[in-house]
Amino acid sequence: MLNKIFDTNNPFWQSMNTIFDLFVLNSLWLLCCIPIVTIGPATTALFYALILRARGMDGYVSKDFFRSFRQNLKQGIILGLIIIVFGLFLALDMYLCYHAGRGIYSFFLFFFGVIFVFWAFTSLYAFAILGQFERTTKQIFIWAFTLSIKNFPLTLLMLFIIIAGLWICRFIPGLLFIIFGLAAQFCAPIFASIFKPFIPKETDEFDEFEEYEESGETSHTESKDYMDYDNIQDLL
C-alpha cells in the first residue's frame, strides 16, 4: 500500500510534478519579462520547454527554458518589440476612434479591430515558431499568420484559454504565478501537432534530445528544426 502511495509513477505524484514544473516555468517567465524588452525571448522559451514535453522529450524544464532564452535572445527581442509596438499602436488607434464619436470613426474602429485580431493570431504563433524552427523574423511573421488562419478553430480556442486565464487573474491575483504556464501547457500539444508536418522526417527527435542531455549543451542549429517547406504554397 505504502509503495503505491510513494511510487513516483503514481498519477498523483506525476500531477504534482507537472504543477511544480509549470510553477517553475511561470516564475522564470515572469522574472525574465521584468526588463519588458525580453518578453519575446522569455515567451519563446516558455513555449519551447512545454512543446518539447508535448513532443515526448521530457527533461529539466529550467534547462530547456534558459537554453532557448539564450539562443533566441537577440531575435526574440526584435520579434517581441515589433509585436509590442504594433499592438500598442493598434490599441491606441482603437481607443481614439472609440472616443471620437460615430461616422467615419466607427468604420476605422472596426478596421483597426479586425487588424488587432489578426495581430493577436500572429503573435500567438510567432514565439512558438521561433522556439522550434530556424527562420528569419520576416518568415516567422508570414508562417505565424498563415498557420493561424489555416488552423482557425484551434487558434480561437488557444486565444480563448489565454484571455480567460487573464480574466480570472483579475479576481485571484495569486494565479499570476501559474496561469501563464497553465495556458502555455494547454497550447503546447496543439502547437506540437500543428508543427509536426513541418519537421523533416529524417530528423531523429529522440536521438537529438539524448545528445543534448548527455552533453548539457548543443549548438543553435542543433536545438531547432528546419521547416520542410520553402514557400507559402506548400503550406496551403
NUDOKE-143165 format. One record per residue: residue in three letters; x, y, z of N, C-alpha, C, O in turn. Coordinates in nm, 2 decimals, padded with zeros to 4 digits, m for minus. Example, Ala and Ser with C-alpha at 12.3 -4.5 7.8 and 13.67 -1.06 7.14 Angstrom:
BEGIN
> res,nc1,nc2,nc3,cac1,cac2,cac3,cc1,cc2,cc3,oc1,oc2,oc3
> ALA,01.32,m00.57,00.78,01.23,m00.45,00.78,01.32,m00.33,00.78,01.42,m00.33,00.85
> SER,01.28,m00.22,00.71,01.37,m00.11,00.71,01.29,00.00,00.79,01.34,00.11,00.80
end
This chain:
BEGIN
> res,nc1,nc2,nc3,cac1,cac2,cac3,cc1,cc2,cc3,oc1,oc2,oc3
> MET,00.08,m00.12,00.00,00.00,00.00,00.00,00.09,00.13,00.00,00.07,00.22,m00.08
> LEU,00.19,00.13,00.09,00.27,00.25,00.10,00.36,00.26,m00.02,00.39,00.37,m00.07
> ASN,00.40,00.15,m00.08,00.48,00.15,m00.20,00.40,00.22,m00.32,00.46,00.30,m00.39
> LYS,00.27,00.20,m00.32,00.19,00.26,m00.43,00.17,00.41,m00.40,00.17,00.49,m00.49
> ILE,00.16,00.44,m00.27,00.14,00.59,m00.24,00.26,00.67,m00.27,00.25,00.78,m00.32
> PHE,00.38,00.61,m00.25,00.50,00.69,m00.27,00.57,00.66,m00.40,00.68,00.70,m00.42
> ASP,00.50,00.58,m00.48,00.56,00.55,m00.61,00.55,00.67,m00.70,00.45,00.74,m00.72
> THR,00.67,00.71,m00.76,00.68,00.83,m00.84,00.59,00.82,m00.97,00.56,00.93,m01.03
> ASN,00.56,00.70,m01.01,00.47,00.69,m01.13,00.33,00.70,m01.09,00.24,00.69,m01.18
> ASN,00.30,00.71,m00.96,00.16,00.73,m00.92,00.10,00.86,m00.99,00.17,00.96,m00.99
> PRO,m00.02,00.85,m01.04,m00.08,00.97,m01.11,m00.08,01.09,m01.02,m00.06,01.20,m01.08
> PHE,m00.10,01.08,m00.89,m00.10,01.20,m00.80,00.04,01.27,m00.81,00.04,01.39,m00.82
> TRP,00.15,01.19,m00.79,00.28,01.25,m00.79,00.32,01.30,m00.92,00.39,01.40,m00.93
> GLN,00.27,01.24,m01.03,00.30,01.29,m01.16,00.23,01.42,m01.19,00.29,01.51,m01.25
> SER,00.11,01.43,m01.13,00.03,01.56,m01.14,00.10,01.67,m01.06,00.11,01.78,m01.11
> MET,00.15,01.63,m00.94,00.22,01.73,m00.86,00.35,01.78,m00.93,00.39,01.89,m00.92
> ASN,00.42,01.68,m00.99,00.54,01.72,m01.06,00.52,01.81,m01.18,00.59,01.91,m01.20
> THR,00.41,01.79,m01.25,00.37,01.88,m01.36,00.33,02.02,m01.31,00.38,02.11,m01.37
> ILE,00.26,02.02,m01.20,00.22,02.15,m01.14,00.35,02.23,m01.10,00.36,02.35,m01.12
> PHE,00.44,02.16,m01.04,00.56,02.22,m00.99,00.64,02.27,m01.11,00.69,02.38,m01.10
> ASP,00.65,02.19,m01.21,00.73,02.24,m01.33,00.66,02.36,m01.39,00.73,02.45,m01.44
> LEU,00.53,02.36,m01.40,00.46,02.48,m01.45,00.48,02.60,m01.36,00.49,02.72,m01.42
> PHE,00.49,02.58,m01.23,00.51,02.70,m01.14,00.66,02.75,m01.17,00.68,02.87,m01.17
> VAL,00.75,02.66,m01.18,00.89,02.70,m01.21,00.90,02.78,m01.34,00.96,02.88,m01.35
> LEU,00.84,02.72,m01.45,00.84,02.79,m01.58,00.77,02.93,m01.57,00.82,03.02,m01.63
> ASN,00.66,02.93,m01.50,00.58,03.06,m01.49,00.67,03.16,m01.42,00.67,03.28,m01.46
> SER,00.73,03.12,m01.31,00.81,03.21,m01.23,00.93,03.26,m01.32,00.97,03.38,m01.31
> LEU,01.00,03.17,m01.39,01.11,03.21,m01.48,01.06,03.31,m01.58,01.13,03.40,m01.62
> TRP,00.94,03.28,m01.64,00.89,03.37,m01.74,00.86,03.51,m01.69,00.90,03.61,m01.75
> LEU,00.80,03.52,m01.57,00.77,03.65,m01.51,00.90,03.72,m01.48,00.91,03.84,m01.50
> LEU,01.00,03.65,m01.43,01.13,03.71,m01.39,01.20,03.76,m01.52,01.25,03.87,m01.51
> CYS,01.20,03.69,m01.62,01.27,03.73,m01.75,01.19,03.83,m01.82,01.25,03.89,m01.92
> CYS,01.07,03.85,m01.79,00.99,03.96,m01.86,01.00,04.10,m01.79,00.96,04.20,m01.85
> ILE,01.07,04.10,m01.68,01.08,04.23,m01.60,01.14,04.34,m01.68,01.09,04.45,m01.67
> PRO,01.25,04.31,m01.76,01.30,04.43,m01.84,01.21,04.47,m01.95,01.25,04.56,m02.02
> ILE,01.10,04.41,m01.97,01.00,04.44,m02.08,01.05,04.40,m02.21,00.98,04.32,m02.29
> VAL,01.17,04.45,m02.25,01.22,04.42,m02.39,01.25,04.27,m02.41,01.26,04.22,m02.52
> THR,01.26,04.19,m02.30,01.29,04.05,m02.31,01.17,03.96,m02.30,01.17,03.84,m02.28
> ILE,01.05,04.02,m02.32,00.92,03.95,m02.32,00.93,03.85,m02.43,00.88,03.73,m02.42
> GLY,00.98,03.89,m02.55,00.99,03.80,m02.66,01.07,03.67,m02.64,01.01,03.56,m02.65
> PRO,01.19,03.68,m02.60,01.27,03.55,m02.58,01.22,03.47,m02.46,01.23,03.35,m02.46
> ALA,01.16,03.54,m02.36,01.10,03.47,m02.24,00.98,03.39,m02.28,00.97,03.27,m02.24
> THR,00.89,03.45,m02.37,00.77,03.38,m02.41,00.81,03.26,m02.51,00.76,03.15,m02.50
> THR,00.92,03.29,m02.59,00.97,03.18,m02.68,01.02,03.06,m02.59,00.99,02.95,m02.63
> ALA,01.09,03.09,m02.49,01.15,02.99,m02.40,01.04,02.91,m02.33,01.05,02.79,m02.31
> LEU,00.93,02.98,m02.29,00.82,02.91,m02.22,00.76,02.81,m02.31,00.73,02.70,m02.27
> PHE,00.73,02.85,m02.43,00.66,02.76,m02.53,00.76,02.65,m02.57,00.72,02.54,m02.59
> TYR,00.89,02.69,m02.58,00.99,02.59,m02.63,00.99,02.47,m02.53,00.99,02.35,m02.57
> ALA,01.00,02.50,m02.40,01.01,02.40,m02.30,00.89,02.31,m02.29,00.90,02.19,m02.28
> LEU,00.77,02.37,m02.31,00.65,02.29,m02.30,00.62,02.21,m02.43,00.56,02.10,m02.42
> ILE,00.66,02.27,m02.54,00.64,02.20,m02.67,00.73,02.07,m02.67,00.69,01.97,m02.73
> LEU,00.85,02.09,m02.62,00.94,01.97,m02.61,00.87,01.86,m02.53,00.88,01.74,m02.57
> ARG,00.81,01.89,m02.42,00.74,01.79,m02.34,00.63,01.73,m02.42,00.60,01.61,m02.41
> ALA,00.55,01.82,m02.49,00.44,01.77,m02.57,00.49,01.67,m02.68,00.41,01.58,m02.72
> ARG,00.61,01.69,m02.72,00.67,01.60,m02.83,00.74,01.48,m02.77,00.80,01.40,m02.84
> GLY,00.72,01.46,m02.64,00.77,01.34,m02.57,00.92,01.35,m02.52,00.98,01.25,m02.49
> MET,00.97,01.47,m02.52,01.11,01.50,m02.48,01.12,01.55,m02.34,01.15,01.67,m02.32
> ASP,01.08,01.47,m02.24,01.08,01.52,m02.10,01.23,01.54,m02.06,01.31,01.45,m02.07
> GLY,01.25,01.65,m02.00,01.38,01.68,m01.94,01.37,01.78,m01.83,01.26,01.79,m01.76
> TYR,01.47,01.86,m01.80,01.46,01.96,m01.70,01.41,02.09,m01.76,01.48,02.15,m01.84
> VAL,01.29,02.13,m01.71,01.23,02.24,m01.78,01.31,02.37,m01.76,01.31,02.46,m01.85
> SER,01.38,02.39,m01.65,01.46,02.51,m01.63,01.57,02.51,m01.73,01.60,02.62,m01.78
> LYS,01.64,02.40,m01.75,01.74,02.39,m01.85,01.69,02.43,m01.99,01.75,02.50,m02.07
> ASP,01.58,02.37,m02.03,01.52,02.39,m02.16,01.48,02.54,m02.17,01.50,02.60,m02.28
> PHE,01.43,02.60,m02.07,01.39,02.74,m02.07,01.51,02.83,m02.10,01.51,02.91,m02.19
> PHE,01.62,02.81,m02.02,01.73,02.90,m02.04,01.81,02.87,m02.16,01.87,02.96,m02.22
> ARG,01.80,02.74,m02.21,01.87,02.71,m02.33,01.80,02.79,m02.45,01.88,02.85,m02.53
> SER,01.67,02.79,m02.45,01.60,02.86,m02.56,01.62,03.01,m02.54,01.63,03.09,m02.64
> PHE,01.61,03.06,m02.41,01.63,03.20,m02.39,01.76,03.26,m02.44,01.76,03.37,m02.50
> ARG,01.87,03.19,m02.41,02.00,03.23,m02.46,02.01,03.23,m02.61,02.05,03.33,m02.68
> GLN,01.96,03.12,m02.67,01.97,03.11,m02.82,01.89,03.21,m02.90,01.93,03.25,m03.00
> ASN,01.77,03.24,m02.84,01.68,03.33,m02.91,01.67,03.47,m02.86,01.58,03.55,m02.89
> LEU,01.77,03.51,m02.78,01.77,03.64,m02.71,01.76,03.75,m02.81,01.67,03.84,m02.80
> LYS,01.85,03.76,m02.90,01.86,03.87,m03.00,01.73,03.88,m03.09,01.66,03.98,m03.10
> GLN,01.70,03.76,m03.15,01.59,03.76,m03.24,01.46,03.77,m03.17,01.36,03.83,m03.22
> GLY,01.45,03.72,m03.05,01.33,03.72,m02.96,01.30,03.87,m02.92,01.19,03.91,m02.92
> ILE,01.41,03.94,m02.89,01.39,04.08,m02.85,01.33,04.16,m02.97,01.24,04.24,m02.95
> ILE,01.39,04.14,m03.09,01.34,04.21,m03.21,01.20,04.18,m03.24,01.12,04.26,m03.26
> LEU,01.17,04.05,m03.23,01.03,04.00,m03.26,00.94,04.05,m03.16,00.83,04.10,m03.20
> GLY,00.98,04.05,m03.03,00.89,04.10,m02.93,00.86,04.25,m02.94,00.75,04.29,m02.92
> LEU,00.96,04.33,m02.97,00.95,04.47,m02.98,00.85,04.51,m03.09,00.77,04.60,m03.08
> ILE,00.87,04.44,m03.21,00.78,04.46,m03.32,00.64,04.44,m03.28,00.55,04.51,m03.32
> ILE,00.62,04.32,m03.22,00.48,04.28,m03.18,00.42,04.38,m03.08,00.30,04.42,m03.09
> ILE,00.50,04.42,m02.98,00.45,04.51,m02.87,00.42,04.65,m02.93,00.31,04.70,m02.91
> VAL,00.51,04.70,m03.01,00.49,04.84,m03.06,00.37,04.84,m03.16,00.29,04.93,m03.15
> PHE,00.36,04.74,m03.24,00.24,04.74,m03.34,00.11,04.72,m03.26,00.01,04.78,m03.29
> GLY,00.11,04.63,m03.16,00.00,04.61,m03.07,m00.05,04.74,m03.00,m00.17,04.77,m03.00
> LEU,00.05,04.81,m02.94,00.02,04.94,m02.88,m00.04,05.04,m02.97,m00.13,05.12,m02.94
> PHE,00.02,05.04,m03.10,m00.03,05.14,m03.20,m00.18,05.11,m03.23,m00.26,05.20,m03.24
> LEU,m00.21,04.98,m03.25,m00.35,04.94,m03.28,m00.44,04.97,m03.17,m00.55,05.02,m03.19
> ALA,m00.40,04.94,m03.04,m00.48,04.97,m02.92,m00.51,05.12,m02.91,m00.62,05.16,m02.88
> LEU,m00.41,05.20,m02.93,m00.42,05.35,m02.92,m00.52,05.40,m03.03,m00.61,05.48,m03.00
> ASP,m00.51,05.35,m03.15,m00.60,05.39,m03.26,m00.74,05.35,m03.23,m00.83,05.43,m03.25
> MET,m00.76,05.23,m03.17,m00.90,05.19,m03.14,m00.96,05.27,m03.03,m01.07,05.31,m03.02
> TYR,m00.87,05.31,m02.93,m00.91,05.39,m02.82,m00.96,05.53,m02.87,m01.06,05.58,m02.83
> LEU,m00.88,05.59,m02.95,m00.91,05.72,m03.00,m01.03,05.72,m03.09,m01.12,05.81,m03.08
> CYS,m01.05,05.62,m03.17,m01.17,05.61,m03.26,m01.29,05.58,m03.17,m01.40,05.64,m03.21
> TYR,m01.28,05.51,m03.07,m01.39,05.48,m02.98,m01.45,05.60,m02.91,m01.57,05.62,m02.90
> HIS,m01.35,05.69,m02.87,m01.39,05.81,m02.80,m01.41,05.93,m02.90,m01.45,06.04,m02.85
> ALA,m01.39,05.91,m03.02,m01.40,06.02,m03.12,m01.55,06.04,m03.16,m01.59,06.15,m03.21
> GLY,m01.63,05.94,m03.15,m01.77,05.95,m03.19,m01.80,05.86,m03.30,m01.73,05.76,m03.33
> ARG,m01.92,05.88,m03.37,m01.96,05.79,m03.48,m01.91,05.84,m03.61,m01.82,05.91,m03.63
> GLY,m01.99,05.79,m03.72,m01.95,05.82,m03.85,m01.83,05.75,m03.90,m01.82,05.63,m03.88
> ILE,m01.73,05.82,m03.96,m01.61,05.76,m04.02,m01.53,05.69,m03.91,m01.45,05.60,m03.94
> TYR,m01.54,05.74,m03.78,m01.46,05.68,m03.68,m01.51,05.54,m03.64,m01.43,05.46,m03.60
> SER,m01.64,05.51,m03.66,m01.69,05.38,m03.64,m01.63,05.28,m03.74,m01.60,05.17,m03.70
> PHE,m01.61,05.33,m03.86,m01.55,05.24,m03.96,m01.41,05.21,m03.93,m01.36,05.10,m03.94
> PHE,m01.33,05.32,m03.89,m01.19,05.30,m03.85,m01.18,05.21,m03.73,m01.08,05.13,m03.71
> LEU,m01.27,05.22,m03.63,m01.27,05.14,m03.51,m01.28,04.99,m03.55,m01.21,04.91,m03.50
> PHE,m01.38,04.96,m03.65,m01.39,04.83,m03.69,m01.27,04.78,m03.77,m01.22,04.67,m03.76
> PHE,m01.21,04.87,m03.85,m01.10,04.84,m03.93,m00.98,04.80,m03.85,m00.91,04.70,m03.87
> PHE,m00.95,04.89,m03.75,m00.84,04.86,m03.66,m00.86,04.74,m03.57,m00.77,04.67,m03.53
> GLY,m00.99,04.72,m03.54,m01.03,04.60,m03.46,m01.00,04.47,m03.53,m00.95,04.37,m03.47
> VAL,m01.03,04.46,m03.66,m01.00,04.34,m03.74,m00.85,04.32,m03.75,m00.80,04.21,m03.73
> ILE,m00.77,04.43,m03.77,m00.63,04.41,m03.77,m00.57,04.37,m03.64,m00.48,04.29,m03.63
> PHE,m00.63,04.41,m03.53,m00.59,04.38,m03.40,m00.61,04.23,m03.38,m00.53,04.16,m03.31
> VAL,m00.72,04.17,m03.43,m00.75,04.03,m03.41,m00.64,03.95,m03.49,m00.59,03.85,m03.44
> PHE,m00.61,03.99,m03.61,m00.50,03.92,m03.69,m00.37,03.94,m03.62,m00.28,03.85,m03.62
> TRP,m00.35,04.05,m03.55,m00.22,04.08,m03.48,m00.21,03.97,m03.36,m00.11,03.92,m03.34
> ALA,m00.33,03.95,m03.30,m00.33,03.86,m03.18,m00.30,03.71,m03.24,m00.23,03.64,m03.17
> PHE,m00.36,03.68,m03.35,m00.34,03.55,m03.41,m00.19,03.53,m03.44,m00.13,03.43,m03.40
> THR,m00.13,03.63,m03.51,00.01,03.61,m03.55,00.10,03.61,m03.42,00.20,03.53,m03.42
> SER,00.07,03.69,m03.32,00.16,03.70,m03.20,00.16,03.56,m03.13,00.26,03.52,m03.08
> LEU,00.04,03.50,m03.13,00.03,03.37,m03.06,00.12,03.27,m03.12,00.18,03.19,m03.04
> TYR,00.13,03.26,m03.25,00.21,03.16,m03.32,00.36,03.20,m03.33,00.45,03.11,m03.33
> ALA,00.39,03.33,m03.33,00.52,03.38,m03.37,00.63,03.32,m03.27,00.73,03.27,m03.31
> PHE,00.60,03.33,m03.14,00.70,03.29,m03.04,00.72,03.14,m03.04,00.83,03.09,m03.02
> ALA,00.61,03.07,m03.06,00.62,02.92,m03.06,00.70,02.88,m03.18,00.78,02.78,m03.17
> ILE,00.69,02.94,m03.30,00.76,02.91,m03.42,00.91,02.94,m03.40,01.00,02.86,m03.44
> LEU,00.94,03.06,m03.34,01.08,03.10,m03.31,01.15,02.99,m03.23,01.27,02.96,m03.25
> GLY,01.08,02.94,m03.13,01.15,02.84,m03.04,01.18,02.71,m03.11,01.26,02.63,m03.07
> GLN,01.10,02.67,m03.22,01.11,02.54,m03.28,01.19,02.54,m03.41,01.24,02.43,m03.45
> PHE,01.19,02.65,m03.48,01.24,02.65,m03.62,01.34,02.76,m03.64,01.34,02.86,m03.58
> GLU,01.43,02.73,m03.74,01.53,02.83,m03.78,01.46,02.91,m03.90,01.45,02.86,m04.01
> ARG,01.42,03.03,m03.87,01.36,03.12,m03.97,01.39,03.26,m03.94,01.42,03.30,m03.83
> THR,01.39,03.35,m04.05,01.42,03.49,m04.03,01.29,03.55,m03.96,01.18,03.49,m03.96
> THR,01.30,03.67,m03.91,01.19,03.74,m03.85,01.07,03.76,m03.95,00.96,03.74,m03.91
> LYS,01.11,03.79,m04.07,01.00,03.81,m04.17,00.93,03.68,m04.20,00.81,03.67,m04.21
> GLN,01.01,03.57,m04.21,00.95,03.44,m04.24,00.86,03.39,m04.12,00.76,03.33,m04.14
> ILE,00.90,03.43,m04.00,00.83,03.39,m03.88,00.69,03.45,m03.89,00.59,03.39,m03.86
> PHE,00.68,03.58,m03.92,00.56,03.65,m03.93,00.47,03.59,m04.03,00.35,03.58,m04.01
> ILE,00.52,03.56,m04.15,00.45,03.50,m04.26,00.39,03.37,m04.22,00.27,03.34,m04.24
> TRP,00.47,03.28,m04.16,00.43,03.15,m04.12,00.33,03.16,m04.01,00.23,03.08,m04.00
> ALA,00.35,03.25,m03.91,00.26,03.26,m03.80,00.12,03.30,m03.84,00.02,03.25,m03.80
> PHE,00.12,03.40,m03.93,m00.01,03.45,m03.98,m00.08,03.33,m04.06,m00.20,03.31,m04.04
> THR,m00.01,03.27,m04.15,m00.07,03.16,m04.23,m00.12,03.04,m04.15,m00.23,02.99,m04.17
> LEU,m00.03,03.00,m04.06,m00.07,02.89,m03.98,m00.19,02.92,m03.89,m00.28,02.83,m03.86
> SER,m00.20,03.04,m03.84,m00.31,03.08,m03.75,m00.44,03.08,m03.83,m00.55,03.05,m03.77
> ILE,m00.44,03.12,m03.95,m00.56,03.12,m04.04,m00.60,02.98,m04.08,m00.71,02.94,m04.08
> LYS,m00.50,02.90,m04.11,m00.52,02.76,m04.16,m00.58,02.68,m04.04,m00.67,02.59,m04.07
> ASN,m00.54,02.71,m03.92,m00.59,02.63,m03.80,m00.68,02.72,m03.72,m00.67,02.73,m03.60
> PHE,m00.77,02.79,m03.79,m00.85,02.90,m03.73,m00.93,02.85,m03.60,m00.92,02.92,m03.50
> PRO,m01.00,02.73,m03.60,m01.07,02.69,m03.48,m00.97,02.67,m03.36,m01.00,02.71,m03.25
> LEU,m00.86,02.61,m03.39,m00.76,02.59,m03.28,m00.70,02.72,m03.23,m00.67,02.74,m03.11
> THR,m00.68,02.81,m03.32,m00.63,02.95,m03.29,m00.73,03.02,m03.19,m00.69,03.08,m03.09
> LEU,m00.86,03.01,m03.23,m00.96,03.07,m03.14,m00.96,03.01,m03.00,m00.97,03.08,m02.90
> LEU,m00.95,02.88,m03.00,m00.95,02.80,m02.88,m00.84,02.84,m02.79,m00.85,02.87,m02.67
> MET,m00.71,02.85,m02.84,m00.60,02.89,m02.76,m00.61,03.03,m02.71,m00.57,03.06,m02.60
> LEU,m00.65,03.12,m02.80,m00.67,03.26,m02.75,m00.78,03.27,m02.64,m00.76,03.35,m02.55
> PHE,m00.88,03.20,m02.66,m00.99,03.20,m02.55,m00.93,03.15,m02.42,m00.96,03.21,m02.32
> ILE,m00.85,03.05,m02.42,m00.79,03.00,m02.29,m00.70,03.10,m02.23,m00.71,03.13,m02.11
> ILE,m00.62,03.17,m02.31,m00.53,03.27,m02.26,m00.61,03.39,m02.21,m00.58,03.44,m02.10
> ILE,m00.71,03.44,m02.28,m00.79,03.55,m02.24,m00.86,03.52,m02.11,m00.87,03.60,m02.02
> ALA,m00.92,03.40,m02.11,m01.00,03.35,m01.99,m00.90,03.35,m01.87,m00.95,03.39,m01.76
> GLY,m00.78,03.30,m01.88,m00.69,03.29,m01.77,m00.65,03.43,m01.72,m00.65,03.45,m01.60
> LEU,m00.63,03.53,m01.81,m00.60,03.66,m01.77,m00.72,03.73,m01.70,m00.71,03.80,m01.60
> TRP,m00.84,03.70,m01.74,m00.96,03.75,m01.68,m00.98,03.70,m01.54,m01.02,03.77,m01.45
> ILE,m00.95,03.57,m01.52,m00.96,03.51,m01.39,m00.86,03.57,m01.29,m00.89,03.58,m01.17
> CYS,m00.75,03.61,m01.34,m00.64,03.67,m01.26,m00.69,03.80,m01.20,m00.63,03.85,m01.10
> ARG,m00.79,03.86,m01.26,m00.84,03.99,m01.20,m00.90,03.96,m01.06,m00.90,04.05,m00.98
> PHE,m00.96,03.84,m01.04,m01.03,03.81,m00.92,m00.94,03.73,m00.82,m00.95,03.74,m00.70
> ILE,m00.84,03.66,m00.88,m00.74,03.58,m00.80,m00.60,03.62,m00.84,m00.54,03.54,m00.92
> PRO,m00.55,03.73,m00.80,m00.42,03.77,m00.85,m00.31,03.67,m00.83,m00.21,03.67,m00.90
> GLY,m00.32,03.59,m00.73,m00.21,03.49,m00.70,m00.19,03.39,m00.81,m00.09,03.33,m00.82
> LEU,m00.29,03.38,m00.90,m00.28,03.28,m01.01,m00.18,03.33,m01.11,m00.14,03.25,m01.20
> LEU,m00.14,03.45,m01.10,m00.03,03.50,m01.20,00.09,03.42,m01.19,00.17,03.42,m01.29
> PHE,00.11,03.35,m01.08,00.24,03.27,m01.06,00.23,03.13,m01.13,00.32,03.06,m01.12
> ILE,00.11,03.10,m01.19,00.10,02.98,m01.26,00.01,02.98,m01.38,00.01,02.89,m01.47
> ILE,m00.07,03.09,m01.40,m00.17,03.09,m01.51,m00.11,03.09,m01.64,m00.16,03.03,m01.74
> PHE,00.01,03.16,m01.66,00.07,03.16,m01.79,00.13,03.03,m01.83,00.12,02.99,m01.94
> GLY,00.18,02.96,m01.73,00.23,02.82,m01.75,00.12,02.73,m01.79,00.14,02.64,m01.87
> LEU,00.00,02.74,m01.72,m00.11,02.66,m01.75,m00.16,02.68,m01.89,m00.19,02.59,m01.96
> ALA,m00.17,02.81,m01.93,m00.22,02.84,m02.06,m00.12,02.79,m02.17,m00.16,02.73,m02.27
> ALA,00.01,02.80,m02.15,00.11,02.75,m02.24,00.11,02.60,m02.24,00.13,02.54,m02.35
> GLN,00.08,02.54,m02.13,00.07,02.39,m02.12,m00.05,02.34,m02.21,m00.04,02.24,m02.27
> PHE,m00.16,02.42,m02.21,m00.27,02.38,m02.29,m00.24,02.40,m02.44,m00.28,02.31,m02.52
> CYS,m00.17,02.50,m02.47,m00.14,02.53,m02.61,m00.03,02.44,m02.67,m00.03,02.41,m02.79
> ALA,00.06,02.39,m02.58,00.18,02.32,m02.63,00.14,02.20,m02.71,00.20,02.18,m02.82
> PRO,00.05,02.11,m02.67,00.02,01.99,m02.76,m00.04,02.03,m02.89,m00.02,01.96,m02.99
> ILE,m00.12,02.14,m02.89,m00.18,02.19,m03.01,m00.07,02.24,m03.11,m00.07,02.20,m03.23
> PHE,00.03,02.32,m03.06,00.14,02.36,m03.14,00.22,02.24,m03.19,00.26,02.24,m03.31
> ALA,00.25,02.15,m03.10,00.32,02.03,m03.14,00.26,01.95,m03.26,00.32,01.91,m03.35
> SER,00.13,01.94,m03.25,00.05,01.88,m03.36,00.05,01.96,m03.49,00.07,01.90,m03.60
> ILE,00.04,02.09,m03.48,00.04,02.18,m03.60,00.18,02.18,m03.66,00.19,02.18,m03.78
> PHE,00.29,02.18,m03.58,00.42,02.19,m03.63,00.48,02.05,m03.69,00.57,02.05,m03.77
> LYS,00.42,01.94,m03.64,00.47,01.81,m03.68,00.49,01.79,m03.83,00.59,01.73,m03.87
> PRO,00.40,01.83,m03.92,00.42,01.81,m04.06,00.54,01.89,m04.12,00.59,01.85,m04.23
> PHE,00.58,01.99,m04.05,00.69,02.07,m04.10,00.83,02.04,m04.05,00.93,02.10,m04.08
> ILE,00.83,01.93,m03.96,00.96,01.88,m03.91,01.01,01.78,m04.01,00.94,01.68,m04.03
> PRO,01.13,01.79,m04.06,01.19,01.69,m04.15,01.18,01.55,m04.10,01.21,01.53,m03.98
> LYS,01.13,01.46,m04.18,01.11,01.32,m04.13,01.24,01.25,m04.10,01.24,01.16,m04.02
> GLU,01.35,01.30,m04.16,01.47,01.23,m04.13,01.53,01.27,m04.00,01.63,01.21,m03.96
> THR,01.47,01.37,m03.94,01.52,01.42,m03.81,01.48,01.32,m03.70,01.36,01.30,m03.68
> ASP,01.58,01.27,m03.63,01.55,01.18,m03.52,01.54,01.26,m03.39,01.64,01.29,m03.33
> GLU,01.42,01.29,m03.35,01.40,01.38,m03.23,01.46,01.33,m03.11,01.52,01.40,m03.03
> PHE,01.44,01.20,m03.08,01.48,01.15,m02.95,01.63,01.13,m02.94,01.69,01.15,m02.84
> ASP,01.69,01.09,m03.05,01.84,01.09,m03.05,01.90,01.23,m03.03,02.00,01.24,m02.95
> GLU,01.84,01.33,m03.09,01.89,01.46,m03.07,01.88,01.51,m02.93,01.97,01.57,m02.88
> PHE,01.76,01.47,m02.87,01.74,01.51,m02.73,01.84,01.44,m02.64,01.88,01.50,m02.54
> GLU,01.86,01.31,m02.66,01.95,01.24,m02.58,02.09,01.29,m02.59,02.16,01.30,m02.49
> GLU,02.14,01.34,m02.71,02.27,01.40,m02.72,02.27,01.53,m02.64,02.38,01.56,m02.58
> TYR,02.17,01.60,m02.64,02.16,01.72,m02.56,02.17,01.70,m02.41,02.24,01.76,m02.34
> GLU,02.10,01.59,m02.37,02.10,01.56,m02.23,02.24,01.51,m02.18,02.28,01.54,m02.07
> GLU,02.31,01.44,m02.27,02.44,01.39,m02.23,02.55,01.50,m02.23,02.63,01.50,m02.14
> SER,02.54,01.59,m02.33,02.64,01.69,m02.34,02.61,01.81,m02.25,02.70,01.89,m02.21
> GLY,02.48,01.83,m02.23,02.44,01.95,m02.15,02.42,02.07,m02.24,02.34,02.16,m02.20
> GLU,02.47,02.07,m02.36,02.46,02.19,m02.45,02.46,02.14,m02.59,02.51,02.03,m02.62
> THR,02.40,02.21,m02.68,02.40,02.19,m02.82,02.42,02.32,m02.89,02.39,02.43,m02.83
> SER,02.46,02.32,m03.02,02.47,02.44,m03.09,02.33,02.49,m03.12,02.23,02.42,m03.11
> HIS,02.32,02.61,m03.17,02.19,02.68,m03.20,02.12,02.60,m03.31,02.00,02.58,m03.30
> THR,02.19,02.55,m03.41,02.12,02.48,m03.52,02.08,02.34,m03.48,01.98,02.29,m03.53
> GLU,02.15,02.28,m03.38,02.11,02.15,m03.34,01.98,02.15,m03.25,01.91,02.05,m03.25
> SER,01.95,02.27,m03.19,01.84,02.27,m03.10,01.71,02.30,m03.17,01.60,02.30,m03.11
> LYS,01.72,02.33,m03.30,01.60,02.36,m03.37,01.58,02.28,m03.49,01.68,02.21,m03.53
> ASP,01.46,02.28,m03.55,01.44,02.21,m03.68,01.43,02.31,m03.79,01.41,02.43,m03.77
> TYR,01.44,02.26,m03.91,01.42,02.35,m04.03,01.29,02.31,m04.09,01.26,02.19,m04.12
> MET,01.21,02.41,m04.11,01.08,02.38,m04.18,01.10,02.31,m04.31,01.18,02.35,m04.39
> ASP,01.02,02.20,m04.33,01.04,02.12,m04.45,00.97,02.18,m04.57,00.94,02.11,m04.67
> TYR,00.94,02.31,m04.57,00.87,02.38,m04.68,00.94,02.51,m04.71,00.97,02.58,m04.61
> ASP,00.96,02.54,m04.83,01.03,02.66,m04.87,00.94,02.77,m04.91,00.99,02.89,m04.93
> ASN,00.82,02.75,m04.94,00.73,02.86,m04.98,00.59,02.84,m04.93,00.56,02.73,m04.88
> ILE,00.52,02.95,m04.94,00.38,02.95,m04.87,00.28,02.86,m04.94,00.19,02.81,m04.88
> GLN,00.31,02.83,m05.07,00.21,02.74,m05.14,00.22,02.60,m05.09,00.11,02.53,m05.08
> ASP,00.33,02.56,m05.04,00.34,02.42,m04.98,00.26,02.41,m04.85,00.20,02.31,m04.82
> LEU,00.26,02.52,m04.78,00.18,02.52,m04.65,00.03,02.52,m04.68,m00.04,02.45,m04.61
> LEU,m00.02,02.59,m04.78,m00.16,02.59,m04.81,m00.20,02.46,m04.89,m00.32,02.45,m04.92
end
